[in-house]
Amino acid sequence: MKQEIETLKKKNQKLKKWNIIFIIIICIGFLGALSLPYAYINKDKIGKSTIGQRMNYLKNKVNSKYNLNYDYIENMHNAAYKLNLNDGKTDIQATHPKVLNFKEKWNGYKYWLTFSPYPYGNDKYENPHIVASNDLINWEIPAGLKNPIEPAPEGYKHEVVYNSDPHILYNEDTNKMELYFRYVNEANNEVIIYRKTTSDGINWSDKEKIITEVFKNDDFMSPAFIYDNGTYKMWAVGKDLRVRYMESKDGYNYTNEKTIELKYPISGLQTWHLDVIKTEKGYELLTVAYKYHKDRNSMNLYYFNSKDNNEYSKGIIILRPSLISWDNRGIYRSSFIYEDGVYYVYYSGIDTNFVRGVGLSYGEHIENLIGSNIKESNF
């Protein structure tokens, strides 16, 4: 992976000139697109922006006229291709990743990742999966592991009874990996955080309740856990979209709840999903956020940090939806690691047809990421 990263850096530097050329072409083409027939550029009844349609139109025109491959002139910060986190048969549209890195291989792999398939937003398949890797790019299902780790709940009902939001952590005291996921049953007015554990990454314990909440009162969306010196630390998004934080010594009884205040660079934004890591810099946090609920599929990715988990820096945008690639509608819940001076950001992306996937961007500086151009699959 290190050699591939260096190759990518050189490759991306060469391609910067194409970005300039492409921007000029897009600007000219975009003005032309404004004069397209009204029926084409205003297909939806409420007159929302149809930038995705225009950009796809322009992409085809530009490629055919100038014989350019748009994959190589895409936004440099975004991954040109989705990673292959699939079952080998079809694109299961991986979403909501959480990645762990180990100093040495743990049960044969240096990197482990959980995600939930979410094809076209169908929560029947939004159940925790596990894959592993030794190079950050090529991910596989470890031999003997059967996905999903937890199937759709009994009595599943769309947007009423379903699983969501998986997360993994490593407990060095027990040498076990722990999987957390959120279960919602609006019919019973409850939201539960479940946990399953494993010593080998293959065989998992039965699920156990960690936290239960009355759904009409509050929530634990996108829970992010860290096990730090004998203490479980949890961040999650509440029903009112505040960031909740609490701690536990035994992993069951969470106390000392407080609200984490985040200052976004754009006024009026509300946090939707998040991830947190602890590094030598302190606590580093990624979020996606929106101003209006209808926009939660077209978000940017934001970064914050804090030395003490009390006062966080003002957020910065580190990824936006691309112009014409697989993530041209929005960014969704993302995860990251910091290893050997490099950030590796695994981010969820959504296109204008609501097809989802996970991409990889990386960089020595979180505010200046480079998108991976490695095409590992056809998905």
C-alpha positions in Angstrom: 0.0 0.0 0.0 2.8 2.4 0.8 4.3 2.0 -2.7 0.8 2.4 -4.2 0.4 5.6 -2.3 3.6 7.0 -3.6 2.6 6.0 -7.2 -0.8 7.6 -6.7 0.8 10.8 -5.5 2.9 11.1 -8.6 0.0 10.1 -10.8 -2.3 12.7 -9.3 0.3 15.4 -9.6 0.5 14.7 -13.4 -3.2 14.8 -13.6 -3.6 18.3 -12.0 -3.2 19.9 -15.5 -6.2 17.9 -16.7 -8.2 19.4 -13.7 -7.5 22.9 -15.0 -8.5 22.0 -18.5 -11.6 20.2 -17.4 -12.7 23.1 -15.1 -12.5 25.5 -18.1 -14.4 23.0 -20.3 -17.1 22.5 -17.5 -17.5 26.3 -17.1 -18.1 26.7 -20.8 -20.3 23.7 -21.0 -22.2 24.6 -17.9 -23.3 27.9 -19.5 -24.4 26.0 -22.5 -26.3 23.6 -20.2 -28.3 26.5 -18.8 -29.8 26.9 -22.3 -30.9 23.2 -22.6 -34.6 22.7 -23.1 -36.6 23.4 -20.0 -38.1 19.9 -20.0 -34.6 18.5 -19.6 -33.1 20.6 -16.9 -36.2 20.9 -14.8 -37.6 17.3 -14.7 -38.7 17.3 -11.1 -41.9 19.0 -10.3 -40.6 21.2 -7.5 -37.9 22.8 -9.6 -35.0 21.6 -7.4 -31.5 21.9 -8.8 -30.7 19.2 -11.3 -26.9 19.7 -11.3 -26.4 15.9 -11.4 -28.3 15.6 -14.7 -26.5 18.5 -16.2 -23.1 17.2 -15.2 -23.8 13.8 -16.6 -24.9 15.4 -19.8 -21.7 17.5 -19.9 -19.5 14.6 -19.0 -20.7 12.7 -22.0 -20.3 15.7 -24.3 -16.8 16.4 -23.0 -15.6 12.8 -23.2 -16.9 12.3 -26.7 -15.6 15.6 -28.0 -12.2 15.6 -26.3 -11.7 11.8 -25.9 -11.0 12.3 -22.1 -11.6 9.7 -19.4 -13.4 11.6 -16.7 -12.2 9.1 -14.0 -8.8 10.8 -14.3 -9.9 14.4 -14.1 -12.3 13.9 -11.2 -12.1 16.0 -8.0 -8.6 15.1 -6.7 -9.9 14.7 -3.1 -12.5 12.1 -3.9 -11.9 8.4 -4.8 -12.3 7.7 -8.5 -13.8 4.3 -7.7 -15.7 2.5 -5.0 -13.9 -0.2 -3.0 -15.0 -3.7 -3.5 -16.6 -4.7 -0.2 -19.1 -7.0 -1.9 -20.1 -10.7 -1.7 -18.6 -11.5 -5.1 -22.0 -11.7 -6.9 -23.4 -8.2 -6.9 -22.9 -4.7 -5.6 -24.4 -4.7 -2.2 -23.8 -0.9 -1.9 -21.7 -0.9 1.3 -22.4 2.1 3.6 -21.5 3.3 7.1 -18.0 1.9 7.4 -15.8 1.7 10.5 -12.2 0.7 10.1 -9.7 -0.6 12.7 -5.9 -0.8 12.3 -3.5 -3.0 14.3 0.2 -2.6 14.8 0.6 -6.3 14.1 -1.7 -8.6 12.3 -4.7 -9.7 14.4 -5.9 -13.2 13.4 -4.2 -12.8 10.1 -5.1 -9.3 9.1 -3.8 -5.8 9.9 -7.1 -4.0 9.1 -10.7 -4.9 9.9 -13.8 -3.1 8.7 -17.5 -3.3 9.4 -20.2 -1.8 7.2 -23.9 -2.3 6.4 -25.2 -2.8 2.9 -27.8 -0.2 2.1 -28.9 -0.7 -1.5 -31.0 2.2 -2.6 -31.8 2.9 1.0 -33.4 -0.4 1.7 -33.0 -1.0 5.5 -33.9 -4.7 5.2 -30.2 -5.3 4.3 -28.8 -2.7 6.7 -27.2 -5.4 8.8 -23.5 -5.6 10.1 -20.9 -7.2 7.8 -17.2 -7.7 8.4 -14.3 -7.7 6.0 -10.5 -7.6 6.5 -7.4 -6.5 4.6 -3.6 -6.3 4.8 -3.1 -3.5 2.3 -6.1 -1.0 2.9 -7.3 -1.6 -0.7 -8.1 -5.3 -1.2 -10.8 -6.4 1.3 -12.0 -10.0 1.7 -14.3 -12.0 3.9 -12.0 -14.1 6.2 -12.3 -17.8 5.7 -15.1 -19.3 7.8 -16.8 -16.0 8.4 -20.4 -15.7 7.4 -22.0 -12.3 6.7 -24.1 -10.7 8.0 -22.9 -11.0 11.5 -26.4 -10.2 12.6 -29.4 -10.8 10.2 -32.4 -8.6 9.8 -34.4 -8.6 13.0 -37.4 -10.8 13.5 -40.5 -8.8 12.6 -38.5 -6.5 10.2 -40.6 -3.7 8.9 -39.3 -0.9 6.6 -38.4 2.2 8.7 -40.2 0.7 11.7 -38.2 -2.4 12.8 -34.6 -2.7 11.5 -30.9 -2.7 12.3 -28.4 0.1 11.5 -25.1 1.9 12.2 -22.5 -0.8 12.9 -19.2 0.0 14.7 -16.2 -2.0 15.9 -13.5 -1.5 18.5 -10.6 -3.6 19.9 -10.4 -4.3 23.6 -6.7 -4.9 24.4 -7.5 -6.2 27.9 -9.6 -9.1 26.5 -7.9 -9.3 23.1 -11.4 -9.3 21.6 -13.0 -7.3 18.8 -16.4 -5.9 19.7 -19.2 -5.2 17.2 -21.9 -2.7 18.1 -25.0 -2.0 16.1 -28.3 0.0 16.6 -31.7 -1.7 16.6 -34.8 0.3 16.2 -38.4 -0.8 17.0 -40.7 2.1 16.6 -43.7 -0.1 17.2 -42.4 -0.9 20.7 -41.0 2.6 21.1 -37.4 1.4 21.8 -33.9 1.8 20.4 -31.2 -0.6 21.6 -27.5 -0.7 21.2 -26.4 -4.4 20.9 -22.9 -5.8 21.2 -21.3 -9.0 19.9 -17.7 -10.1 20.5 -15.1 -12.3 18.9 -11.6 -13.6 19.7 -10.8 -14.7 16.2 -12.9 -12.4 13.9 -14.8 -15.5 12.7 -16.9 -16.8 15.5 -19.1 -14.3 17.2 -21.0 -14.3 20.6 -24.7 -13.9 20.8 -25.9 -10.4 20.9 -26.4 -8.6 24.2 -28.1 -5.4 25.1 -25.8 -2.6 26.1 -28.0 0.5 26.2 -31.8 0.8 25.8 -33.6 4.1 25.2 -37.2 5.1 24.8 -37.3 6.0 21.1 -39.8 8.9 21.4 -37.5 10.5 24.0 -34.0 10.1 22.6 -31.7 8.1 20.3 -28.2 6.7 19.7 -27.7 7.2 16.0 -24.2 6.4 14.6 -22.7 5.3 17.9 -18.9 5.5 18.0 -17.0 3.7 20.7 -13.4 3.8 22.0 -11.9 1.6 24.6 -9.4 3.8 26.4 -7.3 2.7 29.4 -10.1 0.6 30.9 -12.9 2.9 30.0 -15.5 2.6 27.3 -16.2 6.0 25.7 -19.3 6.5 23.5 -20.4 9.3 21.2 -23.7 9.2 19.4 -26.3 11.5 17.9 -29.5 12.1 19.8 -33.0 12.6 18.6 -32.6 16.4 18.7 -29.3 16.0 16.7 -27.0 16.9 19.5 -23.8 14.9 20.0 -24.1 12.8 23.2 -21.1 11.6 25.1 -20.9 9.2 28.0 -18.6 6.6 29.7 -18.7 3.2 31.2 -16.2 1.1 33.2 -18.0 -2.2 32.7 -19.4 -1.7 29.2 -23.0 -1.7 30.4 -23.7 1.2 32.7 -23.0 4.4 30.9 -22.9 7.6 33.0 -21.4 11.1 33.0 -23.4 12.1 30.0 -22.7 15.5 28.4 -23.3 17.3 25.1 -20.4 17.9 22.7 -20.8 21.3 21.1 -19.7 21.5 17.5 -19.2 24.7 15.5 -19.6 24.2 11.8 -18.2 26.5 9.1 -21.7 26.9 7.7 -24.4 28.2 9.9 -27.5 26.2 10.8 -26.0 22.7 10.2 -27.1 19.8 12.3 -25.0 16.7 12.9 -26.3 13.4 11.4 -23.6 10.7 11.6 -20.1 10.6 13.1 -16.9 8.7 14.0 -14.2 9.4 16.5 -10.6 8.3 17.0 -8.0 9.1 19.6 -4.5 9.9 18.5 -1.5 11.8 19.7 -3.4 14.9 18.7 -6.3 14.1 21.0 -9.8 13.3 19.9 -10.4 13.6 16.2 -14.0 13.5 14.9 -15.6 13.2 11.5 -19.2 14.2 10.9 -21.7 14.6 8.1 -24.3 17.3 8.6 -27.3 19.0 7.0 -29.4 22.1 7.3 -32.7 20.6 6.2 -33.8 17.0 6.8 -34.5 16.4 3.1 -30.8 17.0 2.4 -29.3 14.2 4.5 -28.3 12.3 1.3 -26.4 15.3 -0.1 -24.0 16.2 2.8 -20.3 17.2 3.1 -17.8 15.6 5.4 -16.5 17.7 8.3 -13.5 17.4 10.6 -13.0 18.5 14.3 -10.4 17.9 16.9 -10.0 18.4 20.7 -7.3 17.8 23.2 -9.7 17.1 26.1 -13.0 16.1 24.4 -14.6 19.3 25.7 -13.7 22.2 23.5 -13.5 21.2 19.8 -11.9 23.2 17.0 -14.2 24.9 14.5 -15.1 22.3 11.8 -13.6 22.3 8.3 -14.9 20.6 5.2 -12.6 17.9 4.0 -14.8 16.2 1.4 -17.6 17.3 -0.8 -19.7 15.4 -3.3 -17.8 15.0 -6.6 -19.0 16.5 -9.8 -19.6 13.5 -12.0 -18.4 10.3 -10.3 -20.0 7.6 -8.1 -20.4 10.0 -5.1 -21.9 13.0 -6.9 -24.9 13.3 -4.7 -23.5 13.3 -1.2 -21.2 12.0 1.5 -22.5 9.9 4.3 -21.1 8.3 7.5 -17.4 8.0 7.2 -14.5 6.4 9.3 -10.8 7.0 9.5 -7.5 5.9 10.9 -4.2 7.7 11.4 -1.1 5.5 10.7 2.5 6.4 10.1 1.7 10.1 9.6 -1.1 9.5 7.1 -4.9 9.8 7.4 -6.9 7.1 5.6 -10.6 8.1 5.3 -13.1 5.5 4.3 -16.2 7.4 3.3 -19.7 6.6 2.2 -20.8 8.1 -1.0 -24.1 8.4 -2.8 -24.8 9.1 -6.5 -27.7 10.9 -8.1 -29.5 7.5 -8.5 -29.1 6.8 -4.8 -26.5 4.0 -5.4 -24.2 3.8 -2.5 -20.6 2.7 -1.8 -17.4 3.3 0.2 -14.3 5.1 -1.2 -10.8 5.8 0.2 -9.1 9.1 0.3 -5.8 9.7 2.1 -3.2 12.3 3.0 -0.7 13.6 5.5 -3.0 16.5 6.2 -6.7 15.9 6.8 -7.7 19.1 5.0 -5.9 18.1 1.8 -6.8 14.5 1.0 -6.1 12.7 -2.2 -8.6 10.3 -3.7 -7.5 6.8 -4.5 -7.5 6.0 -8.3 -7.1 2.3 -7.9 -9.8 0.3 -9.7 -10.0 -2.9 -7.8 -13.4 -4.0 -9.0 -16.1 -3.4 -11.6 -18.6 -2.2 -9.0 
